């Protein structure tokens, strides 16, 4: 597995916890795209914010 394929919160390019930036890097998309999709998903009912918090706690920070 290459370094770009690992799921971790990067030290650079993060806005709050680095979850969206880490997901964007893992899936090869723009961090802005992931952030916009997350914000749009918050308009729908569901546990999006809790999932973000859980990923913030579970995902390792980039070493």
C-alpha positions in Angstrom: 0.0 0.0 0.0 1.5 3.4 -1.0 1.6 6.4 1.3 -1.1 8.2 -0.7 -3.4 5.2 -0.2 -3.3 5.2 3.6 -6.1 6.9 5.5 -4.6 9.4 7.9 -5.2 13.0 8.9 -2.5 15.1 7.2 -0.5 17.7 9.1 -0.8 20.2 6.2 -4.0 21.3 4.5 -6.4 20.6 7.3 -9.1 23.0 8.3 -10.4 21.6 11.5 -9.4 18.0 12.3 -8.1 17.0 8.9 -10.7 14.3 8.3 -11.9 15.7 5.0 -8.4 16.3 3.8 -7.4 12.7 4.8 -10.4 11.3 3.0 -9.7 13.4 -0.1 -6.1 12.3 -0.2 -7.1 8.6 0.2 -9.6 8.7 -2.6 -7.7 11.0 -4.9 -10.1 13.9 -5.0 -9.9 17.6 -4.0 -10.2 18.4 -0.3 -12.7 21.1 -1.3 -14.9 18.5 -3.0 -15.0 16.4 0.2 -15.7 19.4 2.4 -18.5 20.6 0.2 -20.0 17.1 0.1 -19.8 16.9 3.9 -21.5 20.3 4.3 -24.2 19.4 1.9 -24.7 16.1 3.7 -25.3 18.0 6.9 -28.5 19.4 5.4 -29.9 15.9 5.4 -30.9 14.1 8.6 -28.3 11.7 9.9 -25.3 11.3 12.1 -22.8 13.0 9.8 -21.3 15.2 12.5 -20.9 12.3 14.9 -19.2 10.3 12.2 -16.8 13.2 11.6 -16.0 13.4 15.3 -15.5 9.6 15.5 -13.1 9.7 12.5 -11.3 12.6 14.1 -10.6 10.4 17.1 -10.0 7.1 15.3 -7.8 8.2 12.3 -4.1 8.5 13.1 -2.4 11.8 12.5 0.2 11.7 9.7 3.6 11.0 11.2 
